[in-house]
């Protein structure tokens, strides 16, 4: 992932409609499907610049929350947010014993080019979950959406729901929720990403977070509406794929 993208991410996570909408959905899923005591131990596997970890920090005791990321640059942003326990390492070899955590969250990480084997990495997350523990994933969906954004942020894979269900089950996790998200903007996203494949050279590719945010409130409201539908009925397609699994 380009160093400049960490700066963009760190500045955008608290206000950009994409992050605000997704983070609200993740918290709603945790409240609705897997309520945990504040003393539960939580791992953010691939915490990035710490936007969602900061939100978790408001719900769980700081000493019960751990963030891992392979980038020292990303962890510097976590430190600025006052996040206490972050460690620089690969999530392909999580440095904790079996059955350590009650909850593992990982957002747009196993899709990354730095992860050599996404299925094995999923197994690492399952390994450190306690029996009855939960894994919450967010993943980029549909290969047709591959574009310059993926190149800028190091995205190497995109997923569909049946494949992710199989991956969870293969690693011994029971799927509790699988839904796409960011559905209304899917047609526009397809057009934009297809065009982006041809507009940028390898030197000037950048993520879509540069886009103007003057529609922020409208898009946040749109994602909030989608959230209700996703939680009640699921959405059949979208830019993102959200998965929740439980360890028996």
C-alpha contacts under 8 A as a table, 3 or more apart, distances in Angstrom:
res1	aa1	res2	aa2	distance
1	X	5	X	6.90
1	X	6	X	7.92
1	X	152	X	6.17
1	X	153	X	4.57
1	X	154	X	4.72
2	X	5	X	5.35
2	X	6	X	7.22
2	X	152	X	6.16
2	X	153	X	6.49
2	X	154	X	7.74
3	X	6	X	5.53
3	X	7	X	7.15
3	X	73	X	7.40
4	X	7	X	5.29
4	X	8	X	6.45
5	X	8	X	4.94
5	X	9	X	5.94
5	X	152	X	7.32
5	X	153	X	6.86
5	X	206	X	7.61
5	X	207	X	7.25
6	X	9	X	5.00
6	X	10	X	5.91
6	X	48	X	7.83
6	X	49	X	6.88
6	X	73	X	7.11
6	X	74	X	6.08
7	X	10	X	5.13
7	X	11	X	6.22
8	X	11	X	5.33
8	X	12	X	6.06
8	X	209	X	7.23
8	X	210	X	7.75
9	X	12	X	5.09
9	X	13	X	5.83
9	X	49	X	6.94
9	X	209	X	7.64
10	X	13	X	5.80
10	X	49	X	5.40
10	X	50	X	7.76
10	X	51	X	7.37
10	X	77	X	6.51
11	X	14	X	7.23
12	X	15	X	5.62
12	X	16	X	5.19
12	X	19	X	7.67
12	X	209	X	7.55
13	X	16	X	5.98
13	X	19	X	5.45
13	X	20	X	7.15
13	X	51	X	5.50
14	X	19	X	7.06
14	X	20	X	6.62
14	X	51	X	6.55
15	X	19	X	7.20
15	X	20	X	6.23
16	X	19	X	5.61
16	X	20	X	6.08
16	X	209	X	7.92
16	X	213	X	6.84
16	X	216	X	6.68
17	X	20	X	5.06
17	X	21	X	5.78
17	X	213	X	7.53
17	X	216	X	5.19
17	X	217	X	7.24
17	X	219	X	6.06
17	X	220	X	5.13
18	X	21	X	5.41
18	X	22	X	6.13
18	X	220	X	7.48
19	X	22	X	5.20
19	X	23	X	5.81
20	X	23	X	5.33
20	X	24	X	6.18
20	X	220	X	6.90
21	X	24	X	5.30
21	X	25	X	6.38
21	X	220	X	5.51
21	X	223	X	5.56
21	X	224	X	6.48
22	X	25	X	5.05
22	X	26	X	6.23
22	X	223	X	7.83
23	X	26	X	5.07
23	X	27	X	6.25
23	X	52	X	6.49
24	X	27	X	5.24
24	X	28	X	6.13
24	X	224	X	7.93
25	X	28	X	5.02
25	X	29	X	6.17
25	X	224	X	7.76
25	X	227	X	6.04
26	X	29	X	5.14
26	X	30	X	6.33
26	X	136	X	7.99
27	X	30	X	5.07
27	X	31	X	6.19
28	X	31	X	5.09
28	X	32	X	5.95
29	X	32	X	5.14
29	X	33	X	5.56
29	X	34	X	7.26
29	X	231	X	7.58
30	X	33	X	5.55
30	X	34	X	5.03
30	X	35	X	5.77
30	X	36	X	7.92
31	X	34	X	6.13
31	X	35	X	4.99
32	X	35	X	6.60
34	X	134	X	7.22
36	X	39	X	7.91
36	X	40	X	6.17
37	X	40	X	5.43
37	X	60	X	7.90
38	X	59	X	6.36
38	X	60	X	4.57
38	X	61	X	6.19
39	X	60	X	6.43
39	X	61	X	6.30
39	X	64	X	6.67
40	X	60	X	7.14
40	X	64	X	6.61
40	X	101	X	7.55
40	X	102	X	5.82
40	X	103	X	7.57
41	X	64	X	4.65
41	X	65	X	6.02
41	X	100	X	7.49
41	X	101	X	5.00
41	X	102	X	5.34
41	X	103	X	6.64
42	X	64	X	6.18
42	X	65	X	4.89
42	X	66	X	6.27
42	X	101	X	5.61
42	X	102	X	6.03
42	X	103	X	4.85
42	X	104	X	5.83
42	X	105	X	7.83
43	X	65	X	6.05
43	X	66	X	4.91
43	X	67	X	5.84
43	X	68	X	7.68
43	X	101	X	6.64
43	X	103	X	6.36
43	X	104	X	4.73
43	X	105	X	6.33
44	X	47	X	5.25
44	X	53	X	6.72
44	X	65	X	7.74
44	X	66	X	6.21
44	X	67	X	4.70
44	X	68	X	6.32
44	X	104	X	5.93
44	X	105	X	4.98
44	X	106	X	5.90
45	X	67	X	6.16
45	X	68	X	5.22
45	X	69	X	6.85
45	X	91	X	6.26
45	X	104	X	6.82
45	X	105	X	6.12
45	X	106	X	4.99
45	X	107	X	7.91
45	X	109	X	7.79
46	X	67	X	6.99
46	X	68	X	5.27
46	X	69	X	4.54
46	X	70	X	7.32
46	X	91	X	6.93
46	X	106	X	6.06
46	X	107	X	7.18
46	X	109	X	5.96
47	X	50	X	5.44
47	X	51	X	7.93
47	X	52	X	7.60
47	X	53	X	6.66
47	X	67	X	5.48
47	X	68	X	5.80
47	X	69	X	5.71
47	X	106	X	7.36
47	X	107	X	7.86
48	X	51	X	7.77
48	X	69	X	6.10
48	X	71	X	7.65
48	X	74	X	5.19
48	X	75	X	6.86
48	X	78	X	7.80
49	X	74	X	4.61
49	X	75	X	6.07
49	X	76	X	7.55
49	X	77	X	5.07
49	X	78	X	5.29
50	X	53	X	4.92
50	X	54	X	5.91
50	X	74	X	7.79
50	X	75	X	7.60
50	X	77	X	6.88
50	X	78	X	4.89
50	X	81	X	7.31
50	X	83	X	7.67
51	X	54	X	5.39
51	X	55	X	6.83
51	X	78	X	7.99
52	X	55	X	4.99
52	X	56	X	6.31
53	X	56	X	4.93
53	X	57	X	6.03
53	X	67	X	7.31
53	X	83	X	7.80
54	X	57	X	4.85
54	X	58	X	6.70
54	X	81	X	7.10
54	X	83	X	6.92
55	X	58	X	5.36
55	X	59	X	7.06
56	X	59	X	5.19
56	X	60	X	6.03
56	X	65	X	7.81
57	X	60	X	5.37
57	X	61	X	6.61
57	X	62	X	5.73
57	X	65	X	7.03
57	X	83	X	7.73
58	X	61	X	7.74
60	X	64	X	6.71
60	X	65	X	6.99
61	X	64	X	5.33
61	X	65	X	6.86
62	X	65	X	5.39
62	X	83	X	7.73
62	X	84	X	7.02
62	X	85	X	7.96
63	X	66	X	7.84
63	X	84	X	7.75
63	X	85	X	7.42
65	X	85	X	6.90
66	X	85	X	5.20
66	X	86	X	5.82
66	X	87	X	7.89
67	X	85	X	6.34
67	X	86	X	4.49
67	X	87	X	6.33
68	X	86	X	5.65
68	X	87	X	4.97
68	X	88	X	5.92
68	X	89	X	6.28
68	X	90	X	7.50
68	X	91	X	7.07
69	X	72	X	7.62
69	X	74	X	7.32
69	X	75	X	7.02
69	X	86	X	7.69
69	X	87	X	6.52
69	X	88	X	5.19
69	X	89	X	5.75
69	X	90	X	6.50
69	X	91	X	7.32
70	X	88	X	5.14
70	X	89	X	4.80
70	X	90	X	5.20
70	X	91	X	7.75
71	X	74	X	5.29
71	X	75	X	6.50
71	X	88	X	6.44
71	X	89	X	7.93
72	X	75	X	5.06
72	X	76	X	6.31
72	X	88	X	6.33
73	X	76	X	5.29
73	X	77	X	7.06
74	X	77	X	5.45
74	X	78	X	6.71
75	X	78	X	4.78
75	X	79	X	6.27
75	X	86	X	6.89
75	X	87	X	7.72
75	X	88	X	7.45
76	X	79	X	5.10
76	X	80	X	6.47
77	X	80	X	5.06
77	X	81	X	6.47
78	X	81	X	5.09
78	X	82	X	6.60
78	X	83	X	5.56
78	X	86	X	7.59
79	X	82	X	5.08
79	X	83	X	5.47
79	X	84	X	7.06
80	X	83	X	7.52
83	X	86	X	7.11
89	X	93	X	7.89
89	X	94	X	7.64
90	X	93	X	5.94
90	X	94	X	6.84
91	X	94	X	5.07
91	X	121	X	6.65
91	X	124	X	7.61
92	X	115	X	6.86
92	X	117	X	7.84
92	X	120	X	7.26
92	X	121	X	4.82
92	X	124	X	6.63
93	X	121	X	7.62
93	X	124	X	6.79
94	X	124	X	6.57
94	X	125	X	7.64
94	X	128	X	7.93
96	X	100	X	6.82
96	X	128	X	6.77
97	X	100	X	6.10
97	X	128	X	6.33
98	X	127	X	5.40
98	X	128	X	4.47
98	X	129	X	6.96
98	X	130	X	7.57
99	X	127	X	6.38
99	X	128	X	4.45
99	X	129	X	4.58
99	X	130	X	3.94
99	X	131	X	7.06
100	X	128	X	5.20
100	X	129	X	5.88
100	X	130	X	5.97
101	X	104	X	6.82
101	X	128	X	6.01
101	X	129	X	4.87
101	X	130	X	5.70
101	X	133	X	7.08
102	X	129	X	5.92
102	X	130	X	5.69
102	X	132	X	7.53
102	X	133	X	4.52
102	X	134	X	6.39
103	X	129	X	6.82
103	X	133	X	5.60
103	X	134	X	4.83
103	X	135	X	5.90
103	X	136	X	7.79
104	X	125	X	6.88
104	X	129	X	7.19
104	X	134	X	6.36
104	X	135	X	4.85
104	X	136	X	6.37
105	X	135	X	5.81
105	X	136	X	4.75
105	X	137	X	5.99
106	X	109	X	6.20
106	X	110	X	7.90
106	X	135	X	7.91
106	X	136	X	6.40
106	X	137	X	5.08
106	X	138	X	6.63
107	X	136	X	7.99
107	X	137	X	5.48
107	X	138	X	4.50
107	X	139	X	6.41
108	X	111	X	6.05
108	X	112	X	7.21
108	X	137	X	7.58
108	X	138	X	5.56
108	X	139	X	4.84
108	X	140	X	6.57
109	X	112	X	5.32
109	X	115	X	7.81
109	X	139	X	7.58
110	X	115	X	6.01
110	X	118	X	5.18
110	X	121	X	7.02
110	X	122	X	7.61
110	X	139	X	7.91
111	X	115	X	7.13
111	X	118	X	6.92
111	X	139	X	6.94
111	X	140	X	7.51
111	X	155	X	5.80
111	X	156	X	5.69
111	X	157	X	4.74
111	X	158	X	6.56
112	X	115	X	5.53
112	X	154	X	5.57
112	X	155	X	4.63
112	X	156	X	5.35
112	X	157	X	6.89
113	X	116	X	6.85
113	X	154	X	5.49
113	X	155	X	5.80
113	X	156	X	4.88
113	X	157	X	7.83
114	X	154	X	7.63
115	X	118	X	6.26
115	X	121	X	7.63
117	X	120	X	5.48
117	X	121	X	6.21
118	X	121	X	5.01
118	X	122	X	6.14
119	X	122	X	5.04
119	X	123	X	6.33
119	X	167	X	6.48
119	X	171	X	7.83
120	X	123	X	4.88
120	X	124	X	6.42
121	X	124	X	4.97
121	X	125	X	6.55
122	X	125	X	5.17
122	X	126	X	6.33
122	X	167	X	7.85
122	X	168	X	7.63
122	X	171	X	6.99
123	X	126	X	4.96
123	X	127	X	6.01
123	X	171	X	5.33
124	X	127	X	4.97
124	X	128	X	6.55
125	X	128	X	5.52
125	X	129	X	6.56
125	X	135	X	7.63
126	X	129	X	5.23
126	X	135	X	7.56
126	X	171	X	6.75
126	X	172	X	7.49
126	X	173	X	7.24
126	X	247	X	7.07
127	X	130	X	8.00
129	X	132	X	7.97
129	X	133	X	5.46
129	X	134	X	7.19
129	X	135	X	7.96
129	X	247	X	7.03
130	X	133	X	5.11
130	X	247	X	7.25
131	X	247	X	5.42
131	X	248	X	5.53
132	X	246	X	6.18
132	X	247	X	5.10
132	X	248	X	5.34
133	X	246	X	5.74
133	X	247	X	5.44
133	X	248	X	7.83
134	X	244	X	7.05
134	X	245	X	5.77
134	X	246	X	4.54
134	X	247	X	6.39
135	X	244	X	5.68
135	X	245	X	5.16
135	X	246	X	6.23
136	X	242	X	7.52
136	X	243	X	5.89
136	X	244	X	4.59
136	X	245	X	6.61
137	X	242	X	5.73
137	X	243	X	5.11
137	X	244	X	6.36
138	X	240	X	6.83
138	X	241	X	5.77
138	X	242	X	4.58
138	X	243	X	6.45
139	X	158	X	7.08
139	X	159	X	6.82
139	X	240	X	5.77
139	X	241	X	5.11
139	X	242	X	6.39
140	X	157	X	7.68
140	X	158	X	5.15
140	X	159	X	6.28
140	X	239	X	6.35
140	X	240	X	4.80
140	X	241	X	6.09
141	X	145	X	7.33
141	X	158	X	4.97
141	X	159	X	4.71
141	X	160	X	5.87
141	X	180	X	7.86
141	X	238	X	6.90
141	X	239	X	5.44
141	X	240	X	5.11
141	X	241	X	5.63
142	X	145	X	5.80
142	X	146	X	7.66
142	X	158	X	5.56
142	X	159	X	5.70
142	X	160	X	6.18
142	X	239	X	7.37
143	X	146	X	5.38
143	X	157	X	7.74
143	X	158	X	5.54
143	X	159	X	7.35
144	X	190	X	6.74
144	X	194	X	7.59
145	X	189	X	6.95
145	X	190	X	5.50
145	X	193	X	5.65
145	X	194	X	7.10
145	X	239	X	7.51
146	X	149	X	7.50
146	X	150	X	6.14
146	X	158	X	7.71
146	X	193	X	6.35
146	X	194	X	7.55
146	X	197	X	7.95
147	X	150	X	5.59
147	X	151	X	6.88
147	X	193	X	4.78
147	X	194	X	6.38
147	X	196	X	5.68
147	X	197	X	4.99
148	X	151	X	5.00
148	X	152	X	6.19
148	X	193	X	7.06
148	X	196	X	5.57
148	X	197	X	5.67
148	X	200	X	7.06
148	X	205	X	5.48
148	X	206	X	6.35
148	X	207	X	6.85
149	X	152	X	5.15
149	X	153	X	6.32
149	X	155	X	7.97
149	X	193	X	7.76
149	X	205	X	7.10
149	X	206	X	5.78
149	X	207	X	4.16
149	X	208	X	5.84
150	X	153	X	5.38
150	X	154	X	5.74
150	X	155	X	4.42
150	X	156	X	7.03
150	X	207	X	7.30
151	X	154	X	5.25
151	X	155	X	6.13
151	X	156	X	7.96
151	X	205	X	6.75
151	X	206	X	7.54
152	X	155	X	7.72
152	X	205	X	5.60
152	X	206	X	4.82
152	X	207	X	5.46
153	X	206	X	7.73
153	X	207	X	6.55
155	X	158	X	7.95
159	X	163	X	6.88
159	X	164	X	6.90
159	X	241	X	7.42
160	X	163	X	5.63
160	X	164	X	6.43
160	X	241	X	7.26
161	X	164	X	5.19
161	X	165	X	6.11
161	X	178	X	6.58
161	X	179	X	7.35
161	X	180	X	7.86
161	X	241	X	7.06
162	X	165	X	5.12
162	X	166	X	6.31
163	X	166	X	5.15
163	X	167	X	6.25
164	X	167	X	4.91
164	X	168	X	6.19
164	X	243	X	7.67
165	X	168	X	5.27
165	X	169	X	6.27
165	X	175	X	6.40
165	X	178	X	7.68
166	X	169	X	5.14
166	X	170	X	5.95
167	X	170	X	5.04
167	X	171	X	6.38
168	X	171	X	5.30
168	X	172	X	6.49
168	X	173	X	5.09
168	X	174	X	6.71
168	X	175	X	6.60
168	X	245	X	6.79
169	X	172	X	5.03
169	X	173	X	5.05
169	X	174	X	5.96
169	X	175	X	7.18
170	X	173	X	7.37
172	X	247	X	6.72
172	X	248	X	7.78
173	X	245	X	5.55
173	X	246	X	5.24
173	X	247	X	4.82
173	X	248	X	6.88
174	X	245	X	5.18
174	X	246	X	5.08
174	X	247	X	6.37
174	X	248	X	7.16
175	X	178	X	7.21
175	X	243	X	7.33
175	X	244	X	5.95
175	X	245	X	4.27
175	X	246	X	6.50
176	X	243	X	7.72
176	X	244	X	5.46
176	X	245	X	5.30
176	X	246	X	6.84
177	X	242	X	7.66
177	X	243	X	5.54
177	X	244	X	4.94
177	X	245	X	7.00
178	X	234	X	7.29
178	X	241	X	7.28
178	X	242	X	5.77
178	X	243	X	4.57
178	X	244	X	6.55
179	X	230	X	6.26
179	X	234	X	4.97
179	X	235	X	5.51
179	X	236	X	7.13
179	X	237	X	7.90
179	X	241	X	5.86
179	X	242	X	5.43
179	X	243	X	6.71
180	X	183	X	7.13
180	X	230	X	7.39
180	X	234	X	6.98
180	X	235	X	5.18
180	X	236	X	6.20
180	X	237	X	5.17
180	X	238	X	4.95
180	X	239	X	7.13
180	X	240	X	5.57
180	X	241	X	4.32
180	X	242	X	6.03
181	X	226	X	7.07
181	X	227	X	7.59
181	X	230	X	7.06
181	X	235	X	6.54
181	X	237	X	7.04
181	X	238	X	4.88
181	X	239	X	6.24
181	X	240	X	5.08
181	X	241	X	6.07
181	X	242	X	7.16
182	X	185	X	6.15
182	X	186	X	6.77
182	X	223	X	6.48
182	X	226	X	7.19
182	X	238	X	5.11
182	X	239	X	5.40
182	X	240	X	6.22
183	X	186	X	5.14
183	X	226	X	7.52
183	X	235	X	7.30
183	X	237	X	6.04
183	X	238	X	4.03
183	X	239	X	6.39
184	X	187	X	7.44
184	X	238	X	7.55
185	X	188	X	5.41
185	X	189	X	6.00
185	X	238	X	7.77
185	X	239	X	7.76
186	X	189	X	4.93
186	X	190	X	6.19
186	X	237	X	7.86
186	X	238	X	5.57
186	X	239	X	5.84
187	X	190	X	5.19
187	X	191	X	6.54
188	X	191	X	5.27
188	X	192	X	6.12
189	X	192	X	5.04
189	X	193	X	5.93
189	X	239	X	7.49
190	X	193	X	5.32
190	X	194	X	6.06
191	X	194	X	5.31
191	X	195	X	6.20
192	X	195	X	5.23
192	X	196	X	6.02
193	X	196	X	4.84
193	X	197	X	6.40
194	X	197	X	5.49
194	X	198	X	7.51
195	X	198	X	5.72
195	X	199	X	6.39
196	X	199	X	5.07
196	X	200	X	6.46
197	X	200	X	6.72
198	X	201	X	7.88
200	X	203	X	7.80
200	X	204	X	6.04
200	X	205	X	5.58
201	X	204	X	5.62
201	X	205	X	6.31
202	X	205	X	5.76
206	X	210	X	7.83
207	X	210	X	6.63
208	X	211	X	5.90
212	X	215	X	7.68
213	X	216	X	4.99
214	X	217	X	7.88
215	X	218	X	5.40
215	X	219	X	6.13
216	X	219	X	5.28
216	X	220	X	6.02
217	X	220	X	5.11
217	X	221	X	6.16
218	X	221	X	5.16
218	X	222	X	6.21
219	X	222	X	4.87
219	X	223	X	6.21
220	X	223	X	5.20
220	X	224	X	6.18
221	X	224	X	4.98
221	X	225	X	6.35
222	X	225	X	5.21
222	X	226	X	6.34
223	X	226	X	4.86
223	X	227	X	6.00
224	X	227	X	4.96
224	X	228	X	6.73
225	X	228	X	5.46
225	X	229	X	6.79
226	X	229	X	5.16
226	X	230	X	5.97
227	X	230	X	5.00
227	X	231	X	6.11
228	X	231	X	5.39
228	X	232	X	6.24
229	X	232	X	5.21
229	X	233	X	5.62
229	X	234	X	6.19
229	X	235	X	7.01
230	X	233	X	5.52
230	X	234	X	3.96
230	X	235	X	5.34
231	X	234	X	5.97
235	X	238	X	7.38
238	X	241	X	7.03
